[in-house]
Amino acid sequence: MVLAFSVGAGETRWVLGKSDPNAELLDAAALCRHLVAEDSMHAFLADHRRELFPDELFADLFPSGRGRPSVPADVVATVTVLQALEGLSDRDAAAALRTDIAWKVAAGLALDDGGIHYSVLTYWRTRLRNSVAPERIFDAVRAVIDATGVLKGRRRRALDSTLLDDAVATQDTVTQLVSAIRRVRRLVPQAAAVGVAAHDYDASGKPVCAWDDPDAKTALVTGLVNDAGEIIAALDGVALDDDQADAVGLLALVAGQDVEPGESEGTWRIAERVAPDRVISTVDPESRHMHKSVSSYRDGYKAHVAVEPETGLITATALTPPTPVTAPPASGCSTARRPACRCWPTPPTGPARSVLRSLTPAIAPRSSRSRYDATPSWVPTSSPATTSSSITPPAPRPVQAGTPSPSLPRAEPPSEPAARAAHCGRAAPPEPRVEH
């Protein structure tokens, strides 16, 4: 295991494991190297793995010199690269290292080596994520790409995004308020001294309430919001560290995002609307609702990637919350329909696209005419919404007496998907075919 406890220290210690430069009797590379294609990633890693991922590159992850050695860094980095290349889960990657000869050759293992436990990959990702250089493995691969010049002259990039589910549970308004107040009272001593009356925040669980009674629910929400306001007011001017300031800021956010004034003065109730960019959980405040269709949504983040289309090499990545709807609605459109603008998958836009462009300066501009910005076919090109004010319309032709007026073709009303696409400023998805 990677975990190790130093004797007598009373705390967890880590020590960096190193690969043995001497080949073992059943070394996979010595016996089966000829079975691996020379132009494959497995062969490249077998020959250059220690140059790409030297022990010094990961020394900061293991500050202690005591304890059981970890899995060698070059082995874990090799598995991480092959895992991303083949799109495997942690369990499947560990199984491939145990049974696949090409993986053993790439990682420098013996044929009878049992590999690693899949949880080792989780431990290493956690350490890398918390380090000062979390993308060091990606940076090493990118350095090889730059050194070989494989992308020289290839200026095209394909941008795409996908939704990544978050394991956090969605919390309702009452749960968020109780959780945020409880956290502030735990982190800030001055907040614990503030008198509160709506709930015993030292007790676990949700407050006791007759949830089917609207008056009881309004009274509970009013008490929680008032408690939050009292705590925030009491902390005005108090010096807070980063964790305390984050907790107080989150409390102020959740205390106002879902509530509105009640019918009686001084009361609060849960609003019958969804706040834009709503925080769905105090456990992970950055997670958001994501829509893939009108009726289906998920919770999590949006992953963006830039790929060179001919070689398939990934040149940049970014992880962001789902892009919030910030564009104003078109004239005459109802703002109540704006959340539907997330219903169709989109390429990276806004901050995410800026991040990818900063990481990959060679990204070529997108075509000015794509399926994301095409004008819906049912929108007349001469409509006021699409006609520039600088263009002078043609003068009407004189109609002779007795000549019947030309009849205009009747425009069919847009379907629901087309109307939603026009509202979002995108092309409509294809209409479903109905077989008769």
C-alpha positions in Angstrom: 0.0 0.0 0.0 1.0 3.6 -0.5 -0.1 4.6 3.0 2.6 4.2 5.7 2.8 5.2 9.4 6.2 6.3 10.7 7.1 4.6 13.9 6.7 6.8 17.0 5.7 9.9 15.0 1.9 9.5 15.5 1.2 10.8 12.0 1.0 9.6 8.5 4.3 9.6 6.6 5.1 9.1 3.0 8.2 8.1 1.1 8.8 8.0 -2.6 9.3 4.6 -4.1 11.8 4.2 -7.0 12.0 1.7 -9.8 14.9 -0.8 -9.8 17.1 0.0 -12.8 18.2 -3.7 -12.9 15.8 -5.9 -15.0 14.3 -8.9 -13.3 14.5 -12.4 -14.6 11.0 -12.3 -16.1 11.2 -8.7 -17.2 8.4 -8.1 -19.7 10.5 -5.8 -21.9 13.4 -8.2 -22.1 11.1 -11.2 -23.1 8.2 -9.6 -25.0 9.4 -6.2 -26.3 9.3 -7.5 -29.9 5.6 -8.1 -29.5 4.9 -4.4 -29.0 4.5 -2.2 -32.1 7.4 0.2 -32.4 5.1 3.1 -33.3 2.9 2.6 -30.3 2.6 4.6 -27.1 3.5 1.5 -25.1 6.9 1.2 -26.9 7.6 4.9 -26.5 6.9 4.8 -22.7 9.0 1.6 -22.4 12.0 3.5 -23.9 11.5 6.9 -22.4 9.4 6.6 -19.3 12.1 7.4 -16.8 13.2 10.5 -18.8 9.6 11.7 -19.0 8.7 11.0 -15.4 11.9 11.2 -13.2 11.7 10.7 -9.5 12.6 14.3 -8.9 9.4 15.4 -10.7 7.3 13.9 -7.9 9.6 14.4 -4.9 7.4 17.2 -3.4 4.5 14.8 -3.0 6.5 12.7 -0.5 8.2 15.1 2.0 9.1 12.4 4.5 12.0 9.9 4.2 10.4 7.4 6.6 7.7 4.8 6.0 6.9 2.2 3.4 7.9 3.2 -0.2 5.1 4.1 -2.5 4.5 2.7 -6.0 7.3 4.1 -8.2 6.3 7.4 -9.8 7.2 6.4 -13.4 4.9 3.4 -13.0 1.9 5.4 -11.8 2.5 8.1 -14.4 2.7 5.5 -17.2 -0.5 3.9 -16.0 -2.2 7.3 -15.9 -1.2 8.1 -19.5 -2.4 4.7 -20.8 -5.6 5.0 -18.8 -6.4 8.4 -20.4 -5.4 7.1 -23.8 -7.7 4.1 -23.7 -10.4 5.7 -21.6 -10.4 3.1 -18.8 -11.7 3.3 -15.2 -9.3 2.9 -12.3 -10.4 -0.8 -11.9 -9.9 -1.5 -15.6 -6.6 0.2 -15.7 -5.3 -1.8 -12.8 -6.6 -5.0 -14.5 -4.8 -4.1 -17.7 -1.5 -3.5 -15.9 -1.9 -7.0 -14.3 -2.9 -8.9 -17.5 -1.8 -6.9 -20.6 1.8 -7.6 -21.8 2.0 -4.2 -23.6 1.1 -2.4 -20.3 3.8 -4.4 -18.4 6.4 -3.5 -21.1 5.5 0.1 -20.9 5.6 0.3 -17.1 8.8 -1.8 -16.8 7.2 -4.6 -14.8 7.9 -8.4 -14.8 5.5 -10.8 -16.4 4.5 -12.2 -13.0 4.1 -8.8 -11.4 0.6 -8.4 -9.8 0.5 -4.7 -10.7 -1.1 -2.1 -8.3 -4.4 -1.8 -6.5 -6.8 0.5 -8.3 -7.1 2.8 -5.2 -3.4 3.8 -5.7 -4.5 5.9 -8.7 -7.0 7.7 -6.5 -4.4 8.4 -3.9 -1.9 9.8 -6.5 -4.6 12.0 -8.1 -5.5 13.4 -4.7 -1.8 14.3 -4.0 -1.3 15.8 -7.5 -4.5 17.8 -7.2 -3.4 19.3 -3.9 0.1 20.0 -5.0 1.6 23.2 -6.5 1.8 21.5 -10.0 -1.3 19.4 -10.4 -0.9 19.0 -14.2 2.8 17.9 -14.2 2.1 14.6 -16.0 0.2 16.5 -18.8 3.0 19.0 -18.9 5.6 16.3 -19.4 3.6 14.8 -22.3 3.1 18.3 -23.8 6.9 18.9 -23.6 7.5 15.7 -25.6 5.0 16.9 -28.2 6.8 20.3 -28.5 10.2 18.6 -28.7 9.2 16.2 -31.4 7.5 18.8 -33.5 4.6 16.5 -34.3 2.2 19.4 -34.2 4.4 21.8 -36.3 2.3 23.4 -38.9 -0.9 21.9 -37.6 -2.9 24.9 -36.5 -6.4 23.4 -36.5 -8.0 22.5 -33.2 -11.3 20.8 -32.4 -13.1 22.0 -29.3 -15.6 20.0 -27.5 -17.2 19.7 -24.1 -19.0 17.2 -22.0 -20.8 17.0 -18.7 -19.2 15.3 -15.7 -21.4 14.1 -12.9 -20.6 15.2 -9.3 -21.1 12.7 -6.5 -22.6 15.4 -4.2 -26.2 15.2 -3.2 -28.5 18.1 -4.1 -29.7 19.9 -1.0 -33.0 21.7 -0.4 -33.3 25.2 1.0 -33.7 24.2 4.6 -30.9 21.7 4.5 -28.5 24.3 3.0 -29.4 27.0 5.6 -29.0 24.6 8.5 -25.7 23.3 7.1 -24.3 26.7 6.4 -25.2 28.1 9.8 -23.8 25.0 11.5 -20.5 25.4 9.7 -20.1 29.1 10.5 -20.9 28.5 14.2 -18.2 25.8 14.2 -15.5 27.8 12.4 -16.1 31.3 13.9 -16.2 31.5 17.8 -18.1 34.8 17.6 -20.9 33.2 15.6 -21.3 30.5 18.2 -22.1 33.1 20.8 -24.9 34.6 18.8 -28.4 33.7 20.1 -30.4 31.6 17.6 -34.0 30.3 18.0 -35.1 28.5 14.9 -33.2 25.2 15.4 -30.7 23.5 17.6 -27.7 23.6 15.3 -25.6 21.4 17.5 -28.0 18.5 16.8 -27.8 16.5 13.6 -30.6 16.2 11.1 -33.2 18.5 9.8 -35.4 20.6 12.0 -38.7 19.2 13.2 -41.6 20.6 11.2 -45.0 19.8 9.8 -43.9 19.9 6.2 -47.4 19.6 4.8 -48.4 22.8 6.8 -47.6 25.9 4.7 -47.7 28.2 7.8 -45.3 25.9 9.8 -42.9 25.8 6.8 -43.0 29.6 6.4 -42.3 30.0 10.2 -39.3 27.6 9.9 -37.9 29.3 6.9 -38.4 32.7 8.5 -36.6 31.6 11.6 -33.6 30.1 9.7 -33.2 33.2 7.5 -33.4 35.5 10.6 -30.8 33.4 12.4 -28.5 33.7 9.4 -29.0 37.4 9.3 -28.2 37.8 13.0 -25.0 35.8 12.6 -23.9 37.7 9.5 -24.6 41.1 11.2 -22.7 40.0 14.4 -19.6 39.2 12.3 -19.5 42.6 10.6 -16.0 44.0 11.1 -14.7 40.8 12.6 -11.3 39.6 11.2 -11.8 36.3 9.4 -9.3 33.9 7.8 -9.9 32.4 4.3 -11.9 29.4 5.5 -14.1 31.5 7.8 -14.7 34.2 5.2 -15.7 31.5 2.7 -18.2 30.0 5.2 -19.7 33.3 6.0 -20.0 34.2 2.3 -21.7 30.9 1.5 -24.1 31.5 4.4 -25.1 34.9 3.0 -25.5 33.4 -0.5 -27.8 30.4 0.5 -29.8 32.7 2.9 -30.9 34.8 0.0 -30.9 32.7 -3.2 -34.1 30.7 -2.6 -36.3 33.0 -0.4 -38.5 36.0 -0.9 -40.5 38.2 1.5 -43.7 36.5 2.8 -47.2 38.0 3.0 -46.7 39.3 6.5 -44.0 41.8 7.3 -40.8 40.3 8.6 -41.6 36.8 7.3 -39.8 34.8 4.6 -40.9 32.0 2.3 -39.4 29.7 -0.3 -39.7 31.5 -3.7 -41.5 29.7 -6.5 -38.6 30.2 -8.9 -35.0 29.0 -9.4 -32.2 31.5 -8.8 -29.8 31.9 -11.7 -26.6 29.9 -11.1 -28.1 28.4 -8.0 -25.8 26.7 -5.4 -27.2 23.2 -5.2 -25.1 21.9 -2.2 -23.0 23.4 0.6 -20.7 20.4 0.4 -19.5 21.4 -3.1 -20.6 25.0 -3.7 -19.1 25.1 -7.2 -21.3 22.2 -8.5 -24.3 23.2 -10.6 -27.3 21.8 -12.4 -26.6 20.8 -16.0 -29.2 20.3 -18.7 -28.8 17.9 -21.6 -32.6 18.1 -22.4 -35.6 20.1 -21.3 -36.8 17.5 -18.9 -33.5 15.9 -17.8 -30.7 17.5 -15.8 -27.6 16.3 -13.9 -25.4 17.8 -11.3 -21.7 18.5 -11.8 -19.2 20.3 -14.0 -18.4 20.9 -17.6 -15.1 19.5 -19.0 -13.6 21.1 -22.1 -10.9 19.7 -24.4 -8.9 21.0 -27.4 -7.7 18.2 -29.8 -5.6 18.3 -32.9 -7.9 16.5 -35.3 -5.4 14.7 -37.4 -3.2 13.2 -34.7 -5.8 13.0 -31.9 -3.4 14.7 -29.5 -5.1 16.6 -26.6 -3.5 20.1 -26.5 -5.5 21.8 -23.7 -8.1 21.0 -21.1 -10.3 23.0 -18.7 -12.9 22.2 -16.1 -15.6 24.8 -15.3 -19.0 25.0 -13.8 -21.8 24.7 -16.4 -21.9 27.9 -18.4 -24.5 30.2 -16.8 -27.1 31.9 -19.0 -25.9 35.5 -19.1 -27.1 36.7 -22.5 -30.2 39.0 -22.3 -33.4 37.6 -23.9 -34.3 38.8 -27.3 -36.9 41.5 -27.6 -40.4 40.1 -26.9 -39.1 36.9 -25.4 -40.2 35.7 -22.0 -37.4 35.5 -19.4 -39.2 32.5 -17.9 -38.0 30.4 -20.8 -34.3 31.3 -20.4 -33.3 28.2 -18.4 -34.2 26.1 -21.5 -31.2 27.7 -23.2 -29.0 25.0 -21.6 -31.0 22.2 -23.1 -28.7 21.5 -26.1 -25.0 20.5 -25.9 -22.7 23.4 -26.7 -19.0 23.8 -27.5 -16.9 25.6 -24.9 -18.0 29.3 -24.6 -17.2 32.2 -22.4 -14.5 31.7 -19.7 -13.9 28.1 -20.7 -13.2 29.0 -24.3 -10.9 31.8 -23.1 -9.0 29.3 -21.0 -8.6 26.9 -23.8 -7.4 29.7 -26.2 -4.8 30.9 -23.7 -3.5 27.3 -23.3 -3.6 26.7 -27.0 -2.7 29.8 -28.9 -2.7 28.0 -32.3 -6.5 27.3 -32.2 -7.9 28.2 -35.5 -11.1 30.3 -35.6 -14.3 28.4 -36.0 -16.3 28.7 -39.1 -18.6 31.6 -39.1 -21.4 29.3 -40.2 -21.9 26.3 -37.9 -24.8 24.3 -36.6 -24.6 26.3 -33.4 -25.2 29.7 -34.8 -27.2 29.1 -38.0 -30.4 31.0 -38.5 -33.4 28.8 -38.1 -35.0 28.1 -41.5 -38.4 29.3 -40.4 -37.1 32.8 -39.5 -37.6 35.2 -42.5 -34.3 36.8 -43.5 -36.0 40.1 -43.9 -37.5 40.2 -40.4 -36.8 43.2 -38.2 -34.8 41.0 -35.8 -32.2 40.1 -38.6 -32.2 43.2 -40.8 -29.5 45.7 -40.1 -30.6 49.3 -39.6 -27.9 50.4 -42.0 -29.5 48.5 -44.9 -32.1 50.5 -46.9 -35.0 48.3 -47.9 -35.9 48.3 -51.6 -38.6 50.7 -52.7 -41.9 49.0 -53.5 -42.7 48.5 -57.1 -45.8 50.3 -58.5 -48.7 48.1 -59.0 -50.8 48.7 -62.1 -54.6 49.0 -61.8 -56.4 45.7 -62.1 -53.3 43.6 -61.3 -54.0 41.2 -58.5 -51.7 41.6 -55.5 -49.2 38.8 -55.2 -50.1 36.4 -52.4 -47.3 35.6 -50.0 -46.8 32.0 -48.9 -48.2 31.3 -45.5 -45.5 30.7 -43.0 -45.9 27.6 -40.9 -45.7 28.2 -37.1 -42.4 27.0 -35.6 -42.4 23.7 -33.8 -41.5 23.6 -30.1 -37.8 22.6 -30.7 -37.4 25.3 -33.4 -38.9 28.0 -31.1 -36.7 26.9 -28.3 -33.6 27.0 -30.6 -34.5 30.5 -31.8 -35.0 31.7 -28.3 -31.5 30.3 -27.4 -29.9 31.8 -30.6 -29.0 28.3 -32.0 -30.1 26.0 -34.8 -33.0 23.8 -34.1 -32.4 20.1 -33.6 -33.7 17.8 -36.3 -37.5 17.1 -36.2 -38.3 13.6 -35.2 -39.5 11.4 -38.0 -42.9 9.8 -37.6 -43.6 6.6 -39.7 -47.2 6.3 -40.9 
